[in-house]
Amino acid sequence: MSTPDPWDDLRAYTAARLALGRAGSSMPTAELLRFGFAHAQARDAVHVQLDTQALADALAADGLPTLQVHSAAVDRASYLLRPDLGRRLDDASAQRLRDAAGPSPTAGCDLLLVIGDGLSSLAVERNAHAMVTAIRAGLPAGWTLGPVVIAQQARVALADEAGALLGARLVAMLIGERPGLSSPDSLGLYLTWKPAVGRHDAERNCISNIRPEGLSPAAAAGRFWWLAQEARRLQLTGVQLKDRSDAAVIAAPPSTALPALPD
């Protein structure tokens, strides 16, 4: 018979694996089954292929042009074993972006969005379209948006090459994050000023855990645009750009009027 855990009430506040209870010296069967299911979800998130055409069609329905590309990792096995291959475009994809940029890629755009499958195609399938929609909704006047690049077998740094080829001043990579046992569908966003091959992770800003149970697309977009406009003002991203989007702003000083005394 399973013995309840006295910390069981905490489970109402988190998806973390706590207060599992016990059956003798072992875990209860129900918890063992839940663990197996969560582990299977995480594996599927890594290995199931992203339906890039469905994503392209959804974005096209919103009036957004797309470009589909592939990294130098020819399949999932090489992607997982050789992270360096996921950071560069294959030759055909690089040429496709050169052709799209035309003779003057320096004319470029203010912001390029790149969507990469990363380590969780599930995260992209569930959250990328909503995130792009939220970003577009906050697009400031005077900012130009390039075509959305959809990349297969992609690592974060692939966006650097894509952004450089298309002449983007700022690139945002929306990518599936490494799945956890309680979060197989977490989307990450990486922002890089003046993208170029060879940029380091210290030169990026990251917004993580974008999903319904984490940071909503609307909240993530608000943080994104704060960072994007600061990046444009300071001409940089990364460790020198601190996210202060949550800083409290006092609209007006509190009233100094004294409360009326009772008669």
Backbone as CSV, one residue per row, in Angstrom:
resi,resn,N_x,N_y,N_z,CA_x,CA_y,CA_z,C_x,C_y,C_z
1,MET,0.855,-1.206,0.000,0.000,0.000,0.000,0.883,1.245,0.000
2,SER,0.496,2.250,-0.808,1.285,3.475,-0.925,1.115,4.363,0.302
3,THR,2.243,4.907,0.788,2.228,5.823,1.931,2.277,7.259,1.433
4,PRO,1.271,8.097,1.734,1.284,9.482,1.252,2.491,10.241,1.794
5,ASP,2.927,11.219,1.043,4.034,12.064,1.468,3.470,13.304,2.155
6,PRO,4.018,13.694,3.320,3.482,14.870,4.033,3.657,16.172,3.263
7,TRP,4.537,16.178,2.252,4.748,17.379,1.446,3.825,17.421,0.223
8,ASP,2.843,16.551,0.197,2.021,16.381,-1.001,1.338,17.671,-1.454
9,ASP,0.992,18.550,-0.532,0.297,19.792,-0.898,1.131,20.661,-1.834
10,LEU,2.462,20.521,-1.783,3.330,21.338,-2.635,3.141,21.037,-4.115
11,ARG,2.628,19.858,-4.428,2.492,19.468,-5.827,1.486,20.328,-6.573
12,ALA,0.643,21.028,-5.838,-0.311,21.927,-6.489,0.374,23.161,-7.062
13,TYR,1.614,23.425,-6.674,2.297,24.660,-7.059,3.435,24.457,-8.059
14,THR,3.764,23.209,-8.395,4.900,22.986,-9.288,4.749,21.650,-10.010
15,ALA,5.346,21.598,-11.207,5.373,20.338,-11.960,6.622,19.534,-11.642
16,ALA,7.477,20.050,-10.741,8.702,19.346,-10.367,8.355,18.013,-9.700
17,ARG,9.276,17.078,-9.794,9.033,15.737,-9.245,9.372,15.734,-7.750
18,LEU,8.372,16.030,-6.941,8.555,16.021,-5.488,7.332,15.400,-4.829
19,ALA,7.479,15.078,-3.539,6.392,14.465,-2.770,5.810,13.259,-3.508
20,LEU,6.674,12.332,-3.912,6.237,11.191,-4.709,5.601,10.087,-3.878
21,GLY,5.801,10.129,-2.575,5.285,9.059,-1.732,6.162,7.815,-1.861
22,ARG,5.739,6.731,-1.246,6.512,5.488,-1.345,5.595,4.294,-1.122
23,ALA,6.039,3.171,-1.628,5.371,1.895,-1.389,6.435,0.967,-0.826
24,GLY,6.472,0.826,0.490,7.570,0.114,1.130,8.844,0.916,0.978
25,SER,9.859,0.326,0.397,11.113,1.060,0.159,11.235,1.545,-1.277
26,SER,10.158,1.435,-2.047,10.190,1.793,-3.468,9.224,2.937,-3.763
27,MET,9.296,3.423,-5.013,8.335,4.413,-5.478,7.007,3.751,-5.779
28,PRO,5.891,4.470,-5.605,4.592,3.915,-5.994,4.551,3.640,-7.497
29,THR,3.795,2.656,-7.897,3.699,2.276,-9.315,3.229,3.449,-10.172
30,ALA,2.263,4.220,-9.677,1.739,5.348,-10.453,2.840,6.360,-10.768
31,GLU,3.722,6.607,-9.786,4.806,7.563,-10.018,5.836,7.005,-10.993
32,LEU,6.060,5.719,-10.922,6.990,5.083,-11.859,6.460,5.192,-13.283
33,LEU,5.164,5.026,-13.459,4.555,5.155,-14.783,4.605,6.598,-15.276
34,ARG,4.372,7.548,-14.371,4.452,8.959,-14.762,5.876,9.323,-15.205
35,PHE,6.861,8.785,-14.493,8.251,9.032,-14.869,8.550,8.469,-16.264
36,GLY,8.087,7.256,-16.516,8.299,6.651,-17.829,7.648,7.458,-18.943
37,PHE,6.434,7.979,-18.674,5.735,8.797,-19.676,6.479,10.101,-19.930
38,ALA,6.935,10.757,-18.857,7.672,12.015,-18.998,8.981,11.795,-19.760
39,HIS,9.645,10.686,-19.479,10.892,10.380,-20.170,10.641,10.133,-21.658
40,ALA,9.561,9.448,-21.985,9.209,9.206,-23.387,8.882,10.509,-24.108
41,GLN,8.179,11.418,-23.438,7.876,12.724,-24.032,9.160,13.499,-24.341
42,ALA,10.099,13.460,-23.408,11.361,14.169,-23.608,12.133,13.584,-24.783
43,ARG,12.167,12.263,-24.893,12.865,11.622,-26.016,12.194,11.974,-27.341
44,ASP,10.876,11.941,-27.365,10.158,12.278,-28.595,10.418,13.723,-28.999
45,ALA,10.470,14.617,-28.016,10.711,16.029,-28.309,12.047,16.215,-29.034
46,VAL,13.028,15.411,-28.673,14.349,15.499,-29.299,14.348,14.876,-30.693
47,HIS,13.682,13.742,-30.847,13.858,12.938,-32.060,12.782,13.131,-33.132
48,VAL,11.578,13.561,-32.752,10.524,13.726,-33.755,10.851,14.916,-34.661
49,GLN,10.714,14.714,-35.961,11.057,15.759,-36.929,10.008,16.866,-36.950
50,LEU,10.469,18.102,-37.028,9.573,19.257,-37.115,8.919,19.313,-38.499
51,ASP,7.622,19.562,-38.520,6.905,19.751,-39.782,7.112,21.200,-40.219
52,THR,8.199,21.438,-40.945,8.552,22.807,-41.333,7.552,23.399,-42.324
53,GLN,6.968,22.546,-43.176,6.021,23.071,-44.160,4.750,23.568,-43.487
54,ALA,4.280,22.832,-42.476,3.089,23.277,-41.747,3.346,24.618,-41.068
55,LEU,4.548,24.786,-40.505,4.896,26.054,-39.871,4.977,27.167,-40.910
56,ALA,5.590,26.886,-42.061,5.685,27.881,-43.132,4.304,28.286,-43.623
57,ASP,3.400,27.309,-43.748,2.036,27.610,-44.203,1.300,28.492,-43.196
58,ALA,1.489,28.209,-41.900,0.822,29.009,-40.864,1.330,30.449,-40.893
59,LEU,2.629,30.633,-41.083,3.194,31.984,-41.152,2.767,32.691,-42.441
60,ALA,2.699,31.942,-43.542,2.247,32.532,-44.806,0.812,33.022,-44.703
61,ALA,-0.020,32.292,-43.947,-1.408,32.718,-43.753,-1.485,34.046,-43.009
62,ASP,-0.430,34.369,-42.249,-0.354,35.653,-41.549,0.339,36.725,-42.398
63,GLY,0.680,36.384,-43.641,1.329,37.345,-44.530,2.830,37.430,-44.364
64,LEU,3.438,36.422,-43.742,4.878,36.446,-43.530,5.590,35.536,-44.527
65,PRO,6.506,36.075,-45.322,7.301,35.212,-46.204,8.298,34.404,-45.387
66,THR,8.625,33.208,-45.867,9.561,32.340,-45.157,10.631,31.815,-46.107
67,LEU,11.756,31.432,-45.527,12.834,30.758,-46.254,13.203,29.519,-45.447
68,GLN,13.172,28.354,-46.073,13.500,27.123,-45.377,14.943,26.732,-45.668
69,VAL,15.673,26.434,-44.599,17.092,26.092,-44.740,17.409,24.857,-43.898
70,HIS,18.627,24.364,-44.070,19.079,23.164,-43.359,20.512,23.395,-42.916
71,SER,20.842,22.880,-41.750,22.214,23.000,-41.277,23.108,21.995,-42.000
72,ALA,24.392,22.036,-41.680,25.347,21.099,-42.272,25.233,19.703,-41.673
73,ALA,24.417,19.523,-40.642,24.159,18.196,-40.083,23.122,17.506,-40.965
74,VAL,23.506,16.424,-41.611,22.640,15.815,-42.627,21.449,15.081,-42.030
75,ASP,21.566,14.613,-40.776,20.464,13.903,-40.144,20.541,14.121,-38.633
76,ARG,19.573,13.537,-37.909,19.497,13.774,-36.466,20.685,13.180,-35.729
77,ALA,21.157,12.029,-36.189,22.292,11.397,-35.517,23.527,12.287,-35.591
78,SER,23.820,12.825,-36.769,25.000,13.697,-36.894,24.782,15.006,-36.145
79,TYR,23.548,15.470,-36.083,23.232,16.686,-35.329,23.551,16.516,-33.848
80,LEU,23.175,15.365,-33.286,23.400,15.127,-31.866,24.867,14.847,-31.551
81,LEU,25.558,14.191,-32.471,26.965,13.843,-32.239,27.928,14.966,-32.591
82,ARG,27.528,15.855,-33.507,28.410,16.925,-33.978,27.701,18.280,-33.852
83,PRO,27.684,18.857,-32.659,27.027,20.160,-32.487,27.563,21.236,-33.438
84,ASP,28.838,21.143,-33.804,29.422,22.154,-34.703,28.719,22.189,-36.054
85,LEU,28.235,21.046,-36.536,27.550,21.014,-37.828,26.201,21.722,-37.769
86,GLY,25.577,21.702,-36.615,24.292,22.383,-36.469,24.415,23.897,-36.411
87,ARG,25.649,24.395,-36.277,25.859,25.847,-36.168,26.094,26.526,-37.519
88,ARG,26.210,25.734,-38.573,26.463,26.290,-39.903,25.434,25.781,-40.905
89,LEU,25.132,26.589,-41.886,24.227,26.196,-42.962,24.934,25.244,-43.912
90,ASP,24.165,24.363,-44.564,24.762,23.601,-45.645,24.927,24.522,-46.857
91,ASP,25.668,24.087,-47.837,26.019,24.956,-48.970,24.790,25.436,-49.731
92,ALA,23.838,24.527,-49.958,22.640,24.902,-50.712,21.828,25.967,-49.978
93,SER,21.726,25.842,-48.654,20.961,26.817,-47.874,21.646,28.174,-47.841
94,ALA,22.976,28.162,-47.703,23.712,29.428,-47.714,23.511,30.153,-49.040
95,GLN,23.530,29.402,-50.138,23.318,30.019,-51.450,21.888,30.540,-51.580
96,ARG,20.920,29.819,-51.006,19.530,30.272,-51.049,19.379,31.625,-50.367
97,LEU,20.068,31.815,-49.257,19.979,33.096,-48.553,20.723,34.192,-49.307
98,ARG,21.837,33.856,-49.932,22.543,34.856,-50.758,21.642,35.329,-51.895
99,ASP,20.970,34.381,-52.530,20.068,34.740,-53.625,18.921,35.615,-53.127
100,ALA,18.403,35.307,-51.944,17.304,36.098,-51.387,17.752,37.503,-51.024
101,ALA,19.012,37.633,-50.588,19.527,38.952,-50.201,19.759,39.849,-51.397
102,GLY,20.036,39.238,-52.553,20.297,40.029,-53.749,21.692,40.621,-53.749
103,PRO,21.938,41.575,-54.634,23.294,42.111,-54.789,23.755,43.000,-53.637
104,SER,22.816,43.431,-52.770,23.200,44.352,-51.694,22.664,43.877,-50.344
105,PRO,23.280,42.838,-49.760,22.788,42.344,-48.471,22.929,43.342,-47.338
106,THR,23.802,44.349,-47.491,23.973,45.342,-46.429,22.718,46.191,-46.244
107,ALA,21.839,46.220,-47.279,20.573,46.956,-47.130,19.725,46.297,-46.061
108,GLY,19.710,44.964,-46.056,19.166,44.128,-44.998,17.877,44.572,-44.341
109,CYS,17.743,44.185,-43.073,16.549,44.473,-42.280,16.985,44.784,-40.856
110,ASP,16.086,45.375,-40.099,16.396,45.671,-38.695,16.354,44.415,-37.839
111,LEU,15.410,43.510,-38.137,15.241,42.311,-37.325,14.971,41.115,-38.217
112,LEU,15.726,40.047,-37.985,15.496,38.779,-38.666,15.105,37.740,-37.629
113,LEU,13.995,37.058,-37.858,13.565,35.966,-36.997,13.968,34.645,-37.639
114,VAL,14.659,33.816,-36.869,15.031,32.476,-37.314,14.387,31.483,-36.360
115,ILE,13.704,30.490,-36.892,13.085,29.441,-36.078,13.842,28.147,-36.330
116,GLY,14.438,27.592,-35.270,15.188,26.349,-35.402,14.586,25.251,-34.543
117,ASP,14.596,24.031,-35.061,14.024,22.916,-34.303,14.779,22.665,-33.004
118,GLY,16.119,22.805,-33.017,16.909,22.635,-31.805,16.733,21.253,-31.203
119,LEU,16.652,21.206,-29.891,16.533,19.934,-29.178,15.100,19.588,-28.796
120,SER,14.146,20.370,-29.284,12.741,20.050,-29.023,11.865,20.578,-30.151
121,SER,11.548,19.705,-31.093,10.623,20.099,-32.156,9.233,20.375,-31.574
122,LEU,8.917,19.722,-30.456,7.628,19.938,-29.804,7.476,21.379,-29.340
123,ALA,8.547,21.961,-28.821,8.507,23.353,-28.369,8.205,24.292,-29.529
124,VAL,8.825,24.030,-30.667,8.605,24.877,-31.843,7.183,24.692,-32.371
125,GLU,6.743,23.443,-32.451,5.395,23.155,-32.946,4.333,23.851,-32.105
126,ARG,4.510,23.869,-30.787,3.478,24.401,-29.895,3.572,25.914,-29.683
127,ASN,4.770,26.470,-29.756,4.945,27.848,-29.270,5.530,28.851,-30.264
128,ALA,6.177,28.387,-31.337,6.884,29.326,-32.213,5.933,30.281,-32.936
129,HIS,4.831,29.760,-33.471,3.900,30.625,-34.209,3.331,31.706,-33.299
130,ALA,2.936,31.313,-32.088,2.388,32.295,-31.141,3.438,33.341,-30.770
131,MET,4.701,32.920,-30.659,5.762,33.851,-30.295,6.029,34.845,-31.419
132,VAL,6.039,34.367,-32.661,6.220,35.268,-33.804,5.075,36.270,-33.870
133,THR,3.861,35.793,-33.644,2.689,36.684,-33.652,2.823,37.770,-32.592
134,ALA,3.261,37.394,-31.394,3.423,38.365,-30.308,4.530,39.371,-30.622
135,ILE,5.615,38.917,-31.234,6.698,39.832,-31.609,6.221,40.822,-32.659
136,ARG,5.512,40.334,-33.658,4.993,41.234,-34.712,4.036,42.274,-34.144
137,ALA,3.240,41.859,-33.154,2.261,42.778,-32.568,2.953,43.974,-31.903
138,GLY,4.181,43.781,-31.437,4.895,44.863,-30.762,5.911,45.571,-31.636
139,LEU,5.936,45.272,-32.936,6.933,45.859,-33.835,6.868,47.387,-33.813
140,PRO,7.937,48.058,-33.381,7.903,49.517,-33.306,7.902,50.159,-34.698
141,ALA,7.391,51.362,-34.786,7.413,52.098,-36.046,8.863,52.299,-36.485
142,GLY,9.084,52.116,-37.768,10.419,52.330,-38.310,11.302,51.098,-38.336
143,TRP,10.849,50.003,-37.726,11.616,48.752,-37.747,11.175,47.914,-38.944
144,THR,12.149,47.366,-39.675,11.840,46.472,-40.785,12.112,45.028,-40.377
145,LEU,11.218,44.127,-40.816,11.298,42.717,-40.475,11.631,41.914,-41.723
146,GLY,12.644,41.081,-41.649,13.020,40.246,-42.781,12.135,39.027,-42.888
147,PRO,12.351,38.198,-43.911,11.594,36.952,-44.013,11.950,36.029,-42.846
148,VAL,10.990,35.237,-42.418,11.252,34.301,-41.328,12.019,33.104,-41.885
149,VAL,13.161,32.818,-41.289,13.975,31.677,-41.709,13.622,30.483,-40.821
150,ILE,13.261,29.359,-41.445,12.938,28.134,-40.716,14.066,27.134,-40.971
151,ALA,14.740,26.722,-39.899,15.958,25.911,-40.036,15.799,24.538,-39.398
152,GLN,16.218,23.515,-40.129,16.220,22.151,-39.607,17.612,21.763,-39.119
153,GLN,17.642,20.912,-38.096,18.885,20.449,-37.459,19.736,21.646,-37.037
154,ALA,19.095,22.593,-36.369,19.733,23.883,-36.084,20.188,24.012,-34.638
155,ARG,21.343,24.611,-34.468,21.824,25.094,-33.177,21.672,26.619,-33.168
156,VAL,21.853,27.210,-31.983,21.624,28.649,-31.828,22.478,29.469,-32.803
157,ALA,23.755,29.115,-32.938,24.682,29.931,-33.715,24.394,29.920,-35.211
158,LEU,23.534,29.014,-35.685,23.177,29.032,-37.103,22.546,30.362,-37.492
159,ALA,21.855,30.989,-36.552,21.223,32.284,-36.838,22.250,33.361,-37.148
160,ASP,23.476,33.223,-36.641,24.514,34.214,-36.931,24.832,34.244,-38.420
161,GLU,24.990,33.059,-39.010,25.291,32.990,-40.443,24.102,33.465,-41.264
162,ALA,22.891,33.041,-40.885,21.693,33.471,-41.607,21.536,34.990,-41.550
163,GLY,21.731,35.554,-40.371,21.606,37.002,-40.223,22.646,37.758,-41.020
164,ALA,23.880,37.252,-41.040,24.947,37.919,-41.793,24.657,37.878,-43.289
165,LEU,24.194,36.740,-43.795,23.920,36.613,-45.230,22.760,37.502,-45.677
166,LEU,21.800,37.728,-44.793,20.636,38.551,-45.130,20.791,39.997,-44.677
167,GLY,21.959,40.343,-44.139,22.222,41.734,-43.772,21.386,42.249,-42.619
168,ALA,21.051,41.372,-41.661,20.227,41.793,-40.520,21.072,42.524,-39.485
169,ARG,20.508,43.585,-38.923,21.218,44.283,-37.845,21.015,43.588,-36.494
170,LEU,19.909,42.867,-36.374,19.606,42.139,-35.143,18.941,40.833,-35.543
171,VAL,19.378,39.730,-34.950,18.761,38.437,-35.259,18.250,37.800,-33.977
172,ALA,17.070,37.200,-34.069,16.474,36.484,-32.936,16.254,35.040,-33.344
173,MET,16.892,34.127,-32.629,16.706,32.698,-32.874,15.690,32.140,-31.896
174,LEU,14.578,31.625,-32.408,13.578,30.928,-31.599,13.853,29.443,-31.766
175,ILE,14.172,28.754,-30.678,14.663,27.388,-30.805,14.177,26.509,-29.659
176,GLY,13.954,25.239,-29.970,13.531,24.292,-28.947,14.653,24.023,-27.958
177,GLU,14.355,24.196,-26.679,15.362,23.984,-25.645,15.441,22.513,-25.257
178,ARG,16.559,22.152,-24.635,16.739,20.782,-24.162,15.573,20.413,-23.242
179,PRO,14.818,19.340,-23.563,13.615,19.027,-22.774,13.948,18.458,-21.401
180,GLY,13.139,18.830,-20.441,13.230,18.259,-19.101,12.071,17.310,-18.870
181,LEU,12.069,16.646,-17.745,11.015,15.670,-17.476,9.677,16.320,-17.157
182,SER,9.666,17.622,-16.878,8.396,18.317,-16.669,8.177,19.417,-17.699
183,SER,9.117,19.573,-18.650,8.990,20.652,-19.638,9.588,20.224,-20.977
184,PRO,8.898,19.344,-21.708,9.418,18.910,-23.002,9.202,19.912,-24.125
185,ASP,8.461,21.002,-23.857,8.071,21.930,-24.924,8.495,23.365,-24.638
186,SER,9.669,23.532,-24.060,10.148,24.872,-23.697,10.892,25.513,-24.871
187,LEU,10.457,26.711,-25.247,11.065,27.459,-26.350,12.021,28.506,-25.799
188,GLY,13.188,28.630,-26.405,14.141,29.671,-26.032,14.270,30.699,-27.133
189,LEU,14.646,31.925,-26.769,14.864,32.990,-27.740,16.234,33.605,-27.465
190,TYR,17.072,33.660,-28.490,18.427,34.199,-28.364,18.568,35.403,-29.284
191,LEU,18.996,36.511,-28.722,19.075,37.787,-29.437,20.535,38.179,-29.628
192,THR,20.919,38.486,-30.886,22.308,38.831,-31.194,22.371,40.064,-32.075
193,TRP,23.140,41.049,-31.638,23.361,42.271,-32.418,24.488,42.039,-33.427
194,LYS,24.305,42.559,-34.639,25.283,42.426,-35.721,25.754,40.976,-35.863
195,PRO,24.858,40.069,-36.242,25.220,38.648,-36.327,26.345,38.408,-37.340
196,ALA,27.240,37.518,-36.975,28.355,37.132,-37.838,28.866,35.782,-37.382
197,VAL,29.341,34.990,-38.303,29.891,33.678,-37.949,31.033,33.877,-36.953
198,GLY,30.994,33.121,-35.859,32.035,33.231,-34.844,31.612,33.998,-33.605
199,ARG,30.383,34.504,-33.581,29.905,35.167,-32.377,29.893,34.181,-31.204
200,HIS,30.179,34.678,-30.001,30.194,33.836,-28.811,28.867,33.947,-28.066
201,ASP,28.587,32.956,-27.225,27.349,32.981,-26.443,27.298,34.180,-25.498
202,ALA,28.458,34.683,-25.074,28.491,35.858,-24.198,28.020,37.116,-24.921
203,GLU,27.870,37.030,-26.247,27.417,38.172,-27.038,25.928,38.083,-27.362
204,ARG,25.215,37.231,-26.654,23.780,37.068,-26.872,23.004,37.320,-25.579
205,ASN,21.729,37.639,-25.735,20.793,37.650,-24.613,19.782,36.534,-24.828
206,CYS,19.384,35.892,-23.754,18.483,34.740,-23.840,17.217,34.975,-23.027
207,ILE,16.096,34.607,-23.617,14.815,34.539,-22.911,14.388,33.082,-22.964
208,SER,14.183,32.467,-21.814,13.979,31.020,-21.752,12.591,30.648,-21.233
209,ASN,12.261,29.374,-21.403,11.040,28.785,-20.838,9.766,29.436,-21.359
210,ILE,9.731,29.694,-22.666,8.532,30.260,-23.289,7.577,29.111,-23.598
211,ARG,6.475,29.062,-22.883,5.458,28.023,-23.032,4.301,28.384,-22.102
212,PRO,3.127,27.795,-22.297,1.968,28.175,-21.480,2.203,28.033,-19.981
213,GLU,2.960,26.991,-19.559,3.189,26.791,-18.135,4.371,27.593,-17.614
214,GLY,5.062,28.304,-18.493,6.216,29.099,-18.098,5.988,30.571,-18.388
215,LEU,6.816,31.137,-19.273,6.684,32.534,-19.682,5.799,32.601,-20.920
216,SER,4.695,33.306,-20.840,3.761,33.369,-21.965,4.388,34.121,-23.140
217,PRO,3.939,33.852,-24.378,4.464,34.600,-25.530,4.316,36.111,-25.386
218,ALA,3.200,36.559,-24.829,2.999,38.008,-24.668,4.026,38.599,-23.711
219,ALA,4.271,37.917,-22.584,5.258,38.409,-21.620,6.663,38.337,-22.204
220,ALA,6.947,37.251,-22.933,8.268,37.109,-23.558,8.497,38.175,-24.615
221,ALA,7.447,38.511,-25.376,7.581,39.541,-26.402,7.844,40.914,-25.782
222,GLY,7.207,41.190,-24.649,7.475,42.456,-23.965,8.918,42.559,-23.528
223,ARG,9.451,41.475,-22.982,10.863,41.451,-22.577,11.776,41.537,-23.799
224,PHE,11.378,40.828,-24.864,12.169,40.843,-26.091,12.317,42.249,-26.644
225,TRP,11.204,42.993,-26.740,11.277,44.325,-27.352,12.031,45.311,-26.472
226,TRP,11.985,45.125,-25.160,12.816,45.965,-24.294,14.289,45.728,-24.615
227,LEU,14.690,44.472,-24.710,16.076,44.133,-25.026,16.454,44.585,-26.431
228,ALA,15.543,44.384,-27.393,15.846,44.730,-28.783,16.089,46.229,-28.951
229,GLN,15.268,47.026,-28.300,15.442,48.474,-28.448,16.679,48.976,-27.698
230,GLU,16.986,48.338,-26.575,18.225,48.680,-25.882,19.444,48.236,-26.698
231,ALA,19.345,47.082,-27.343,20.442,46.609,-28.196,20.698,47.594,-29.323
232,ARG,19.631,48.114,-29.900,19.777,49.084,-30.993,20.392,50.381,-30.487
233,ARG,19.997,50.789,-29.299,20.532,52.036,-28.743,22.001,51.900,-28.366
234,LEU,22.353,50.763,-27.761,23.723,50.559,-27.281,24.634,49.919,-28.326
235,GLN,24.018,49.403,-29.409,24.769,48.726,-30.468,25.480,47.470,-29.954
236,LEU,24.789,46.705,-29.099,25.385,45.474,-28.571,24.313,44.607,-27.924
237,THR,24.656,43.331,-27.765,23.876,42.401,-26.944,24.866,41.593,-26.113
238,GLY,24.333,40.798,-25.191,25.191,39.917,-24.401,25.358,40.387,-22.975
239,VAL,26.497,40.058,-22.389,26.699,40.309,-20.961,26.703,41.800,-20.620
240,GLN,26.937,42.646,-21.605,26.925,44.087,-21.345,25.522,44.688,-21.410
241,LEU,24.565,43.907,-21.863,23.174,44.363,-21.925,22.372,43.635,-20.845
242,LYS,22.074,44.320,-19.769,21.358,43.731,-18.644,19.847,43.892,-18.841
243,ASP,19.114,42.812,-18.597,17.667,42.835,-18.747,17.042,43.517,-17.536
244,ARG,16.606,44.747,-17.738,15.920,45.488,-16.673,14.463,45.760,-17.059
245,SER,13.910,44.875,-17.881,12.540,45.075,-18.341,11.521,44.963,-17.217
246,ASP,11.912,44.319,-16.112,10.982,44.170,-14.990,11.096,45.298,-13.959
247,ALA,11.945,46.266,-14.235,12.132,47.352,-13.273,10.816,48.091,-13.047
248,ALA,10.498,48.329,-11.790,9.250,49.034,-11.463,9.365,50.512,-11.805
249,VAL,8.314,51.031,-12.384,8.255,52.453,-12.722,7.157,53.089,-11.884
250,ILE,7.518,54.096,-11.108,6.539,54.799,-10.269,5.945,55.931,-11.106
251,ALA,4.676,55.797,-11.436,4.029,56.762,-12.328,3.835,58.115,-11.661
252,ALA,3.550,58.110,-10.375,3.292,59.378,-9.684,3.617,59.188,-8.216
253,PRO,4.028,60.272,-7.501,4.320,60.133,-6.075,3.051,59.842,-5.290
254,PRO,3.161,59.115,-4.189,1.960,58.830,-3.385,1.369,60.104,-2.811
255,SER,0.077,60.061,-2.561,-0.613,61.227,-2.023,-0.123,61.520,-0.596
256,THR,0.012,62.811,-0.304,0.449,63.216,1.042,-0.729,63.677,1.902
257,ALA,-1.941,63.578,1.332,-3.115,64.034,2.077,-3.369,63.119,3.271
258,LEU,-3.676,63.699,4.424,-3.961,62.931,5.636,-5.405,62.464,5.620
259,PRO,-5.664,61.277,6.125,-7.044,60.806,6.171,-7.882,61.657,7.125
260,ALA,-9.160,61.801,6.804,-10.043,62.603,7.667,-10.266,61.862,8.984
261,LEU,-10.259,62.621,10.089,-10.509,62.029,11.400,-12.006,61.941,11.653
262,PRO,-12.446,60.910,12.348,-13.896,60.803,12.646,-14.306,61.887,13.628
263,ASP,-15.565,62.322,13.550,-16.086,63.337,14.480,-16.176,62.746,15.887
